[in-house]
Amino acid sequence: MNYQKPKGTNDLLPGEIEKWQFVEETARLLFADYRFSEIRTPAFEYYEVIARSVGDTTDIVSKEMYDFYDKGQRHITLRPEGTAPIVRSYVENKLYGPEYPKPYKLFYIEPMFRYERPQAGRLRQFHQIGVEVFGTENPALDVEIMAMAMDFFAQLGIQHVKLVINSLGDKESRANYRKALIDYLEPLEDQLSYDSKRRLHENPLRVLDSKEKEDQAIVASAPKILDYLNEVSLTHFNQVKKYLEALEIPYEIDHTMVRGLDYYNHTIFEIMAASPGFHGAQSTVCAGGRYDNLVEELGGPATPAFGFGMGIERLLLTLDAENIELPTMDVLDAYVVSLSDATDLESLKLVQAIRGAGYSANRDFLGRKAKAQFKSAAKEKAQLVLTMGETELAEEKVNVKEMSSGHEVTVPLEEIYENFDDVFATMLAFKKGE
């Protein structure tokens, strides 16, 4: 029997999960400032939802999806990315109705699943933070969402990032460019990698995204998509650049960046981490763009949209590379030390009363000596230790110690039960350095 976690997955254990919680809460607070609401979709979808949205020829659909037929012979896939399920939900629940705000702003924090070779920052079950906005084609929205992503990294203290943008244009611009690219690549087909030969006629723009050296040498001289933008597309892209400059957000243009999904059009972007501790390499930690046709393709009304996704695992690697220590809320407000079996009941009541007042509290359940209990209190970083012995019980009092300063007082039990707020504030006034 194999009682181990599946390859490409991780257990998130205490001591590590606190970092995840901090990152997620930072996202929730920031997104609330931008008036986003959270959405959660099923972990699996009908295969057609993903294949239709992402594209049959993409690596996600052709190589990486966990798809299967369930007991009812329905073709199901585990969710490989966030946008398609949310668009499906947007259409199915008619979130475009007049009773909903425009634009309609959503965010998600959910696990995704792809079958690929596990490596640092790339797992078979991974986790994404992402946003999707529906209902406006205004280029100012593109810039606002990119600015929000950059703001998120700034709030986490990540400094070594850069914004890279490109435009895929509208359908007309993309069709014209696709033809020009095929015309350029076909005479060089024998020199392309195996995957790029396959993509040449299925999805030629993906050749631009190849990491193979032989492909990169060819791509370096390929036609540039920005030269094929029609007036509408060029105006949109110029507005994006103008607004980024107005917000003083530095950016670079990469004409070979296409993103790996078929639904993108107009603005696409990546945020690259280039932390010194990241082996000197750049890595994409956030990516997204505009997708104005996907809602309609999944049966909804014509609805422009924009979004991004970022992998939490890769984000945590970036934080480690920049030696950023995230604050964790692991301080215990109060620890109750019980000195005998006779005080066990009162100790239980004390702990529950402190929790009822809105504070964190813990106690010993192993019948250990006072010294061992104080060690546990110190290990849990308790701010106060309340000691209950038989003498204190008889006198209806409890000894309270502020651990940082060592200051101790004896307090009537009635004060703990009726006004722990004042007791806590008074004792913390004795903390060292305050």
Secondary structure in CASP SS format (residue, H / E / C, confidence):
PFRMAT SS
TARGET T0000
AUTHOR 0000-0000-0000
METHOD secondary structure of the structure
MODEL  1
M C 1.00
N C 1.00
Y C 1.00
Q C 1.00
K C 1.00
P C 1.00
K C 1.00
G C 1.00
T C 1.00
N C 1.00
D C 1.00
L C 1.00
L C 1.00
P C 1.00
G C 1.00
E C 1.00
I H 1.00
E H 1.00
K H 1.00
W H 1.00
Q H 1.00
F H 1.00
V H 1.00
E H 1.00
E H 1.00
T H 1.00
A H 1.00
R H 1.00
L H 1.00
L H 1.00
F H 1.00
A H 1.00
D H 1.00
Y C 1.00
R C 1.00
F C 1.00
S E 1.00
E E 1.00
I C 1.00
R C 1.00
T C 1.00
P C 1.00
A C 1.00
F E 1.00
E E 1.00
Y E 1.00
Y H 1.00
E H 1.00
V H 1.00
I H 1.00
A H 1.00
R H 1.00
S H 1.00
V H 1.00
G C 1.00
D C 1.00
T C 1.00
T C 1.00
D H 1.00
I H 1.00
V H 1.00
S H 1.00
K H 1.00
E H 1.00
M C 1.00
Y C 1.00
D E 1.00
F E 1.00
Y E 1.00
D C 1.00
K C 1.00
G C 1.00
Q C 1.00
R C 1.00
H E 1.00
I E 1.00
T E 1.00
L E 1.00
R C 1.00
P C 1.00
E C 1.00
G C 1.00
T H 1.00
A H 1.00
P H 1.00
I H 1.00
V H 1.00
R H 1.00
S H 1.00
Y H 1.00
V H 1.00
E H 1.00
N C 1.00
K C 1.00
L C 1.00
Y C 1.00
G C 1.00
P C 1.00
E C 1.00
Y C 1.00
P C 1.00
K C 1.00
P C 1.00
Y E 1.00
K E 1.00
L E 1.00
F E 1.00
Y E 1.00
I E 1.00
E E 1.00
P E 1.00
M E 1.00
F E 1.00
R C 1.00
Y C 1.00
E C 1.00
R C 1.00
P C 1.00
Q E 1.00
A C 1.00
G C 1.00
R E 1.00
L C 1.00
R C 1.00
Q E 1.00
F E 1.00
H E 1.00
Q E 1.00
I E 1.00
G E 1.00
V E 1.00
E E 1.00
V E 1.00
F E 1.00
G C 1.00
T C 1.00
E C 1.00
N C 1.00
P H 1.00
A H 1.00
L H 1.00
D H 1.00
V H 1.00
E H 1.00
I H 1.00
M H 1.00
A H 1.00
M H 1.00
A H 1.00
M H 1.00
D H 1.00
F H 1.00
F H 1.00
A H 1.00
Q H 1.00
L C 1.00
G C 1.00
I C 1.00
Q C 1.00
H C 1.00
V E 1.00
K E 1.00
L E 1.00
V E 1.00
I E 1.00
N E 1.00
S E 1.00
L C 1.00
G C 1.00
D C 1.00
K H 1.00
E H 1.00
S H 1.00
R H 1.00
A H 1.00
N H 1.00
Y H 1.00
R H 1.00
K H 1.00
A H 1.00
L H 1.00
I H 1.00
D H 1.00
Y H 1.00
L H 1.00
E H 1.00
P H 1.00
L H 1.00
E H 1.00
D H 1.00
Q H 1.00
L C 1.00
S C 1.00
Y H 1.00
D H 1.00
S H 1.00
K H 1.00
R H 1.00
R H 1.00
L H 1.00
H H 1.00
E H 1.00
N C 1.00
P H 1.00
L H 1.00
R H 1.00
V H 1.00
L H 1.00
D H 1.00
S C 1.00
K C 1.00
E C 1.00
K H 1.00
E H 1.00
D H 1.00
Q H 1.00
A H 1.00
I H 1.00
V H 1.00
A C 1.00
S C 1.00
A C 1.00
P C 1.00
K C 1.00
I H 1.00
L H 1.00
D H 1.00
Y H 1.00
L C 1.00
N C 1.00
E H 1.00
V H 1.00
S H 1.00
L H 1.00
T H 1.00
H H 1.00
F H 1.00
N H 1.00
Q H 1.00
V H 1.00
K H 1.00
K H 1.00
Y H 1.00
L H 1.00
E H 1.00
A H 1.00
L C 1.00
E C 1.00
I C 1.00
P C 1.00
Y E 1.00
E E 1.00
I E 1.00
D C 1.00
H C 1.00
T C 1.00
M C 1.00
V C 1.00
R C 1.00
G C 1.00
L C 1.00
D C 1.00
Y C 1.00
Y C 1.00
N E 1.00
H E 1.00
T E 1.00
I E 1.00
F E 1.00
E E 1.00
I E 1.00
M E 1.00
A E 1.00
A C 1.00
S C 1.00
P C 1.00
G C 1.00
F C 1.00
H C 1.00
G C 1.00
A C 1.00
Q C 1.00
S E 1.00
T E 1.00
V E 1.00
C E 1.00
A E 1.00
G E 1.00
G E 1.00
R E 1.00
Y C 1.00
D C 1.00
N C 1.00
L H 1.00
V H 1.00
E H 1.00
E H 1.00
L C 1.00
G C 1.00
G C 1.00
P C 1.00
A C 1.00
T C 1.00
P C 1.00
A E 1.00
F E 1.00
G E 1.00
F E 1.00
G E 1.00
M E 1.00
G E 1.00
I H 1.00
E H 1.00
R H 1.00
L H 1.00
L H 1.00
L H 1.00
T H 1.00
L H 1.00
D H 1.00
A H 1.00
E C 1.00
N C 1.00
I C 1.00
E C 1.00
L C 1.00
P C 1.00
T C 1.00
M C 1.00
D C 1.00
V C 1.00
L E 1.00
D E 1.00
A E 1.00
Y E 1.00
V E 1.00
V E 1.00
S E 1.00
L C 1.00
S C 1.00
D H 1.00
A H 1.00
T H 1.00
D H 1.00
L H 1.00
E H 1.00
S H 1.00
L H 1.00
K H 1.00
L H 1.00
V H 1.00
Q H 1.00
A H 1.00
I H 1.00
R H 1.00
G H 1.00
A C 1.00
G C 1.00
Y C 1.00
S C 1.00
A E 1.00
N E 1.00
R E 1.00
D C 1.00
F C 1.00
L C 1.00
G C 1.00
R C 1.00
K C 1.00
A H 1.00
K H 1.00
A H 1.00
Q H 1.00
F H 1.00
K H 1.00
S H 1.00
A H 1.00
A H 1.00
K H 1.00
E C 1.00
K C 1.00
A E 1.00
Q E 1.00
L E 1.00
V E 1.00
L E 1.00
T E 1.00
M E 1.00
G C 1.00
E H 1.00
T H 1.00
E H 1.00
L H 1.00
A H 1.00
E H 1.00
E C 1.00
K E 1.00
V E 1.00
N E 1.00
V E 1.00
K E 1.00
E E 1.00
M C 1.00
S C 1.00
S C 1.00
G C 1.00
H C 1.00
E E 1.00
V E 1.00
T E 1.00
V E 1.00
P E 1.00
L H 1.00
E H 1.00
E H 1.00
I H 1.00
Y H 1.00
E H 1.00
N H 1.00
F H 1.00
D H 1.00
D H 1.00
V H 1.00
F H 1.00
A H 1.00
T H 1.00
M H 1.00
L H 1.00
A C 1.00
F C 1.00
K C 1.00
K C 1.00
G C 1.00
E C 1.00
END
